[in-house]
Amino acid sequence: MHVRKWQIGAVAAGLLAVTGCGVPGGGGSNDAGETKDGDGSIQILGAIPEGEAVGLNAALKTFTDETGIKVTYTPSTDFTTEIRTKVKGGDAPDIALFPQPGLVGDLTASGDTLPLDDLIDVDKLNDAMIPGLMDSVTIDDKTYGVPIRVSMKSLVWTPKNFEQSGYKTPTTWDELMSLQDQIIAKGQTPWCLGAEAGADTGWVFTDWVEEIVLRQEGPEFYDKWTSHEIPFNDPKIVQAIETMGDIINKPKNVRGGADGTLSEPFGDSPLPLFSNPPGCEMHRQANFITTFFPKDVQKDLAANVDVFALPGDMKDGYEGTPVLGAGDMATAFTNDTDVVKLMKFFAEPDFGAEWAKSGGWLSPSVEFDNSNYSDPMTGEIAKLLQDADTFRFDGSDLMPAAVGAGTFWSEMNAYVGGEKSAQDAADAIEESWRG
């Protein structure tokens, strides 16, 4: 994403050209090789900024206190470039924290990552993780990463008096669509939606399309779409874009209408939730959006705002509640006893209790004790995440950067602005991907 989306961009073409530098016992042979004795220290490189890494460092201190192994975490301001350079130069860190799984796959293809199957209890790890999360780091039936942090995008924020106003939290897509009509009938506005983000305008719309594709067609189709096994202008993708359009263009459904969504800054767009009376009743956005809420609301989120999971169970679509999100994966480049101990530490269901207390973190484990979260609202979001039927990463982050952070954004802006049809926009995105 930039600040919001934990985006790393796709670098498949460049990375696939990185061949054979590899680390001893790396992924090239699909075999971890021999585990050597550690030297008592571990170097970690990641994209988590220093300010957000306070909780991570607290967790790593616990590990050091328990094992005596010194761990140094170094944040990178340009992780994708730096990890590529280090790996290509034979100077890979012992462990890297990848903000999206696509790059893990690329480095695995070039034989540089370490398969974990013979080093940690992968079956136990799979059982503890949110369903679907491990798929992103499972390649040819081998596991190349341990999730250590996730974010949840599939959230709908509402005013605190939402249910007292007579509205029932929807559990299916049809109920959500009916709720829109109910809110309009009461003379109120269902949605606040803002996508303006300067040069990055458009990612809010692509998130909506991804949410709809995941619910409309299910995770297997979603995976084939984000990897381009299914073309971008497939009729089902066009239908998903039009479904987003049905929400945005429905009269009285979105505050400010379609044009308003293009000019309203994404960080300002949820603020009408907190006016009296509310200027809208729902806002779909990831858990990071709370940092844009009014300061008095942020002081006690649970007392000022409610949240529910964007429903699944779309008619003739995926049965269940899928979650769209992002996350960080710990991937090893060194096979020694110290690194194996730390990877096992990361894989424990209770990893991150210190991080949970410092805030700004969600556990990827369905077994994590949510009482560890210092903020009750974070615990509530964690429960929604744990209850999800499957997890998938933000699709635009998995696509080549020229598409996911380029034409997908710009063409959705053109579609919402009425300059292009869904078909024409999808055709243009497909052409850019092929090109």
C-alpha positions, 0 to 999 in steps of 0.5 A: 500500500502506499501509506494506505494499501501496503503496495509493493508493486509487481516486479516479476519480469525483473526478478525472473531475470535474477537467476542462480544467485541463490542462498545455500539450501535455498528454494531452487532445489525445493529442499531446505538443505542442512540446518547449520549452527547459528551465530547468535544474531539475526538480521531482518529487513522489512517494509514496516516503518520505524514508527509502526515497528515498536510492537514488532521490536517489543515482540522480538525483545521477548524472543531475545529474552527467551533465547539469547539470540540478538535480532536486528530489524531494519526498516526499508523505505524502498523494500522492493528495490532493496531486497532485489538488490541484496538478493541479486548481490548475494547479500540477502538478510536472514529473514525478510518481511514482505508486505505482499506475497507476490514478491515471495513467489518471484524470489522463490521462482529464482531459487532464493527463498527457503522452504519451511516444511522441514523446519517448522510444523507447517500443518499446525501453522495452516490450522492456526491461520485465517483460511486462505491466507497461507495459499499466498506463500504455498508454491508447488506444495511447499511453504515459503512464508509465515504471516506475522501481520494482516489488515482487513479491508472488508469493513463497513463503518456505521454511526454508533446509533445505526441499529437504534435507527432501525437498521439491521446489520446485513449478513448477505449481499442481498440484505445489504442492497435492501438496506440501501433502499431502506435508508433512502426511504427514510430520507437518509444517504446510505454511503459515504465514498471518496476516492480522491488521493492525488496521483493515486486516485482510483484505488478506492474503486479498485478495492470495491471491484476486487471485493465484488469479484471475490464475492461474485465469483469466489476465491479460485476465480479471483486468483486466476484473475489477479494472475491473468489466467483470466483476462481482465475483460472477461464478462464476469469482470465487466459484470463486477465493475457494473455492480460497483457502478450500480451502487455508485450511480444509484440515485441518492445512494452515495453522498455527492453522487458519482462525481462527488466520489472522484473529488472527495478525499478518501480520508475526509469521506467517512467524516459525515458518519459523525455529524448530527444527524449523520450525513451517511450511514455506511462507509466501506474501508480498511481498518486503517481509516480510523486514523482519519476519524475525528480525534475525539472519536479516535480516543474511544472508537467503541463508544463512537462508531460501529463496524460490520464485515462487508457481507458475502453470500452474493446470489449465485456467487461465493457461499460464505464471507470472504475478506480482502486484505493485506499483510506481512510475511516472514520469509527466510533466506538463511537456514541456521538454528537461530533463524529456525527458532525465530520462524517457529516463534513467528508461527506460534498462534500467540505471537504478537501479544506485545504488538497487540498492546501497542496498537496498529496490528492484527494477528493472522491467527484464528487462535489469537487471544483477542483480549490482548488488544488494547483497543476494544474496537481492534478486538472486534475487527479481529473477531470479524477477521477470524470468522471469515471463510477465506482471505485474499490479498488486495488484487491490484497489489498482486498485478503488475504495477503498470496495471494494478497501480496504473490502468486499473486505477485510471480506467476505474476513474474514467468509468465512474466519471462516465467517460467510459463503459465498463466494457471499454474500461476493462478492454483498456486494462486488458490491453495494457496488461498484454502490452 
